[in-house]
Amino acid sequence: MRIIFMGTPAFSVPTLKALHAAGHEIVACYTQPPRPAGRRGLTLRKSPVHETAEALGIPVRTPKSLKGADEQAKFAALDADVAVVVAYGLLLPGLILEGTRLGCFNGHASLLPRWRGAAPIHRAILAGDAETGMMVMKMDEGLDTGPVAMTARVPIGPDMTTGELHDRLAETGAALMVEAMAALEAGTLELVPQPADGVTYAAKIDKGETRLDWSGPARGVHNHIRGLAPFPGAWCEMRLGGDWQRVKLLGSALEAGGGQPGTMIDGPPITVACGDGAVRLTRLQKAGGKPLDAEAFLRGNPLGPDDVR
């Protein structure tokens, strides 16, 4: 089939590669424009999808908006059978959604209608969900409201981070989209409307959510840490060399025990009491430093019982 691919971050790359490997003709790749990079922002960095498309010899387009009649006409002129959208990042107007013969199909990282919106992977782990998945959905003008074509369920391990789940879902979604496009081409793809019950929204992660609160239950603290790892990263303050410094917490596990919330307790190297139970910190990162496992972190940053808050 003649496919227009629309995506931007690393999450989108496996699907682009899989569709290309499956023999589809990718007539154009739409992605976000290059962004300023480096300390001074003097260089422009292409998106992961942009770089991948160029390596595969696929024409790349980087409009800032698709609302204009000129861009919509250019899109329609590609004469594509279908558009495949995975984490593109721009609003698709109605004339874009209708600008191919078979419509636009989105690879979405949740079990819709749960976690519609911008941050479904983060929100699933933050909420303590035991399962998520990838869905191929035919897009309409609502926010992830279109009918579902295919689903692949993925369990969420008790210590799995957002980064780990992200990578698993990216590969799962790539295989699912190839399967869906094969069925679409054969005329056997069935669309099922989403249920009206169970709708939740995955709002974009706000910086104000990243500060860790030790007074909560250990399970909630643990979900907070793994749900924001590796980006943007939950953080607390630790007294390092006599000064309080911000430290990102990138890995954790539940532990037995307890005590005054925010204090270190006996047990594995860095175990911190919560409002109910305790959490063992397994991976940490100082500002400007590299991520380290707990033992390596302590070798250069000894901590006392009252050095965490």
C-alpha positions as CSV (number, residue, x, y, z in Angstrom):
1,M,0.0,0.0,0.0
2,R,0.9,3.6,-0.4
3,I,1.4,4.9,3.1
4,I,2.0,8.4,4.6
5,F,3.8,7.9,7.9
6,M,3.4,10.5,10.7
7,G,5.5,10.3,13.8
8,T,8.2,12.1,15.7
9,P,10.0,10.5,18.8
10,A,11.9,7.3,19.2
11,F,8.7,5.5,20.1
12,S,7.5,5.9,16.5
13,V,10.7,4.5,14.8
14,P,10.0,0.7,15.1
15,T,6.6,1.1,13.4
16,L,8.2,3.1,10.5
17,K,10.9,0.5,10.1
18,A,8.5,-2.4,10.3
19,L,6.1,-0.9,7.6
20,H,9.1,-0.3,5.3
21,A,10.4,-3.8,5.9
22,A,7.0,-5.2,5.1
23,G,7.2,-3.9,1.6
24,H,4.8,-1.0,1.8
25,E,5.6,2.2,-0.2
26,I,6.1,5.0,2.3
27,V,5.4,7.9,0.0
28,A,6.3,10.6,2.6
29,C,7.1,10.9,6.3
30,Y,5.6,13.8,8.3
31,T,7.5,14.7,11.5
32,Q,8.0,17.6,13.8
33,P,10.5,20.3,12.6
34,P,14.1,20.1,13.8
35,R,14.5,21.7,17.3
36,P,17.3,23.8,18.7
37,A,19.8,21.6,20.5
38,G,23.0,22.0,22.5
39,R,23.7,24.3,25.4
40,R,23.2,27.5,23.4
41,G,20.6,26.1,21.0
42,L,22.7,27.1,18.0
43,T,22.3,23.7,16.2
44,L,19.1,22.1,15.0
45,R,18.4,18.5,15.9
46,K,16.2,16.3,13.6
47,S,13.6,14.0,15.2
48,P,14.4,10.3,15.5
49,V,11.7,9.7,12.8
50,H,13.3,12.3,10.6
51,E,16.7,10.7,10.8
52,T,15.3,7.2,10.2
53,A,13.3,8.3,7.2
54,E,16.3,9.9,5.6
55,A,18.3,6.7,6.2
56,L,15.6,4.7,4.5
57,G,15.4,7.1,1.5
58,I,11.9,8.3,2.4
59,P,10.9,11.9,1.6
60,V,10.5,14.0,4.8
61,R,8.1,16.8,5.4
62,T,8.2,19.0,8.5
63,P,5.3,21.5,8.5
64,K,4.7,23.5,11.7
65,S,0.9,23.1,11.2
66,L,-1.5,21.2,9.0
67,K,-4.4,23.6,9.3
68,G,-3.6,25.6,6.1
69,A,-5.2,24.8,2.8
70,D,-1.8,24.7,1.1
71,E,-0.5,21.9,3.4
72,Q,-3.7,20.0,3.2
73,A,-3.6,20.1,-0.6
74,K,0.0,18.8,-0.6
75,F,-1.0,16.0,1.7
76,A,-3.9,15.0,-0.6
77,A,-1.7,15.2,-3.7
78,L,0.4,12.3,-2.3
79,D,-2.5,10.1,-3.4
80,A,-1.9,7.7,-0.5
81,D,-4.0,4.7,0.4
82,V,-3.7,5.4,4.2
83,A,-1.9,7.4,6.8
84,V,-0.3,5.7,9.8
85,V,0.1,8.0,12.9
86,V,2.3,7.1,15.9
87,A,3.1,9.9,18.4
88,Y,3.2,12.6,15.7
89,G,2.5,15.6,18.0
90,L,0.4,17.8,15.7
91,L,-3.4,18.2,15.5
92,L,-4.8,16.5,12.4
93,P,-7.7,18.6,10.9
94,G,-10.7,16.9,9.3
95,L,-9.3,17.3,5.7
96,I,-6.1,15.5,6.7
97,L,-8.1,12.7,8.3
98,E,-10.0,12.4,5.1
99,G,-7.0,13.0,2.8
100,T,-6.2,9.4,2.0
101,R,-8.4,6.7,0.4
102,L,-8.8,4.6,3.6
103,G,-8.2,7.2,6.4
104,C,-5.7,7.7,9.2
105,F,-4.8,4.9,11.6
106,N,-3.2,5.6,14.9
107,G,-1.0,3.4,17.1
108,H,-1.9,4.3,20.7
109,A,-0.2,3.0,23.8
110,S,-3.1,2.1,26.1
111,L,-6.2,-0.1,26.3
112,L,-8.7,2.5,25.1
113,P,-10.8,4.1,26.3
114,R,-8.5,4.0,29.3
115,W,-5.7,6.6,29.1
116,R,-6.7,8.7,26.1
117,G,-4.3,11.6,25.6
118,A,-0.7,12.6,25.8
119,A,1.0,10.4,28.4
120,P,-0.6,7.0,28.5
121,I,2.5,5.0,29.4
122,H,3.4,7.3,32.3
123,R,-0.1,7.4,33.6
124,A,-0.6,3.6,33.5
125,I,2.4,3.0,35.8
126,L,1.6,6.0,38.0
127,A,-1.8,4.5,38.6
128,G,-0.4,1.1,39.4
129,D,-2.1,-0.6,36.4
130,A,-1.2,-4.3,36.0
131,E,-1.8,-4.3,32.3
132,T,-1.7,-2.0,29.3
133,G,-1.3,-2.5,25.6
134,M,-1.2,-1.2,22.1
135,M,-4.2,-0.4,20.0
136,V,-4.6,0.4,16.3
137,M,-7.5,2.9,16.0
138,K,-9.1,4.6,13.0
139,M,-8.8,8.3,13.9
140,D,-11.7,10.7,14.0
141,E,-11.7,14.4,15.2
142,G,-12.0,13.5,18.9
143,L,-9.2,12.8,21.3
144,D,-8.4,9.1,20.8
145,T,-12.1,8.4,20.4
146,G,-12.1,6.5,17.1
147,P,-13.1,2.8,16.6
148,V,-10.5,0.2,17.4
149,A,-9.2,-2.2,14.8
150,M,-6.6,-4.4,16.7
151,T,-5.3,-4.8,20.3
152,A,-2.2,-6.3,21.8
153,R,-2.2,-6.6,25.6
154,V,1.1,-6.2,27.6
155,P,1.5,-6.9,31.3
156,I,3.2,-4.3,33.5
157,G,5.7,-5.9,35.9
158,P,5.7,-4.7,39.5
159,D,9.0,-2.9,39.2
160,M,8.8,-2.0,35.5
161,T,9.6,1.6,34.6
162,T,8.1,3.8,32.0
163,G,11.3,3.6,30.0
164,E,11.1,-0.2,30.0
165,L,7.4,-0.3,29.1
166,H,7.9,2.4,26.4
167,D,10.4,0.1,24.6
168,R,8.2,-3.0,24.9
169,L,5.2,-1.2,23.6
170,A,7.1,0.4,20.7
171,E,8.0,-3.0,19.4
172,T,4.6,-4.5,20.1
173,G,2.9,-1.6,18.3
174,A,5.1,-2.0,15.3
175,A,4.2,-5.6,14.8
176,L,0.5,-4.9,15.4
177,M,0.5,-2.1,12.9
178,V,2.0,-4.3,10.2
179,E,-0.7,-6.9,10.9
180,A,-3.4,-4.2,10.8
181,M,-2.2,-2.8,7.5
182,A,-2.1,-6.3,6.0
183,A,-5.7,-6.8,7.0
184,L,-6.7,-3.4,5.8
185,E,-5.2,-4.1,2.4
186,A,-7.0,-7.5,2.2
187,G,-10.3,-5.8,3.2
188,T,-10.7,-7.9,6.3
189,L,-9.9,-5.2,9.0
190,E,-12.9,-4.9,11.4
191,L,-13.5,-1.7,13.4
192,V,-15.2,-1.8,16.8
193,P,-16.5,1.4,18.6
194,Q,-14.9,2.1,21.9
195,P,-17.1,1.5,25.0
196,A,-18.6,4.5,26.7
197,D,-17.6,3.3,30.1
198,G,-14.0,3.4,31.6
199,V,-12.8,6.6,29.9
200,T,-9.8,8.2,31.6
201,Y,-7.4,10.9,30.3
202,A,-3.6,10.7,30.4
203,A,-2.7,14.4,30.9
204,K,0.8,15.5,30.0
205,I,3.3,15.2,32.9
206,D,3.7,18.5,34.7
207,K,7.0,19.4,36.5
208,G,5.0,20.0,39.7
209,E,4.3,16.2,39.8
210,T,7.9,15.2,39.9
211,R,8.7,16.0,43.6
212,L,8.4,12.9,45.7
213,D,6.3,12.8,48.8
214,W,7.6,10.2,51.3
215,S,4.4,10.5,53.5
216,G,2.4,8.5,51.0
217,P,2.0,4.7,51.0
218,A,5.1,2.8,49.8
219,R,3.3,1.4,46.8
220,G,2.3,4.9,45.7
221,V,5.9,6.2,46.2
222,H,7.2,3.2,44.2
223,N,4.7,3.8,41.4
224,H,5.7,7.5,41.4
225,I,9.4,6.6,41.0
226,R,9.0,4.0,38.2
227,G,6.2,5.9,36.5
228,L,8.5,8.9,35.9
229,A,11.7,7.0,35.1
230,P,13.8,7.8,33.2
231,F,12.0,11.0,32.1
232,P,11.3,13.5,33.6
233,G,12.4,11.6,36.8
234,A,10.9,11.8,40.2
235,W,13.2,13.5,42.7
236,C,13.9,14.1,46.4
237,E,16.6,16.0,48.2
238,M,19.6,14.4,49.8
239,R,22.3,15.9,52.0
240,L,25.5,15.3,50.0
241,G,28.8,16.7,51.4
242,G,26.8,18.8,53.8
243,D,24.6,20.4,51.2
244,W,21.0,19.5,50.3
245,Q,20.9,18.6,46.6
246,R,18.2,17.4,44.2
247,V,18.6,13.7,43.3
248,K,16.6,11.9,40.6
249,L,15.3,8.5,41.6
250,L,15.2,6.2,38.6
251,G,14.6,2.7,40.1
252,S,13.0,1.3,43.2
253,A,11.4,-1.7,44.8
254,L,9.0,-2.3,47.7
255,E,10.6,-3.3,51.1
256,A,9.4,-4.5,54.5
257,G,9.8,-2.2,57.4
258,G,8.9,1.4,58.2
259,G,9.6,4.4,60.3
260,Q,9.4,8.2,60.2
261,P,8.6,9.0,56.5
262,G,11.7,10.2,54.6
263,T,14.2,8.6,57.0
264,M,16.6,5.8,56.0
265,I,16.1,2.6,57.8
266,D,18.0,-0.7,58.2
267,G,18.1,-3.0,55.3
268,P,19.5,-2.8,51.7
269,P,21.8,0.1,51.0
270,I,19.2,2.9,50.5
271,T,15.9,2.0,52.0
272,V,13.6,4.9,52.9
273,A,10.5,4.8,55.2
274,C,7.2,6.0,53.7
275,G,3.9,6.7,55.3
276,D,3.1,3.0,55.2
277,G,6.0,0.6,54.4
278,A,9.3,1.4,52.8
279,V,10.9,1.7,49.4
280,R,14.4,0.6,48.4
281,L,16.1,2.9,45.9
282,T,18.0,1.0,43.3
283,R,19.1,3.7,40.8
284,L,19.9,7.3,41.4
285,Q,21.3,10.4,39.6
286,K,22.7,13.6,41.0
287,A,22.3,16.8,39.0
288,G,25.0,16.8,36.3
289,G,26.0,13.2,37.1
290,K,25.4,9.8,35.6
291,P,22.7,7.3,36.7
292,L,24.2,4.9,39.3
293,D,23.0,1.9,41.1
294,A,22.6,2.3,44.9
295,E,25.9,0.7,45.9
296,A,27.9,2.9,43.4
297,F,26.0,6.0,44.5
298,L,26.8,5.4,48.1
299,R,30.5,5.0,47.5
300,G,30.8,8.6,46.5
301,N,27.8,9.9,48.5
302,P,27.5,8.4,52.0
303,L,24.1,9.0,53.6
304,G,22.9,9.1,57.2
305,P,19.4,8.3,58.5
306,D,18.3,12.0,58.3
307,D,20.0,12.8,54.9
308,V,16.9,12.3,52.8
309,R,13.9,14.5,52.5
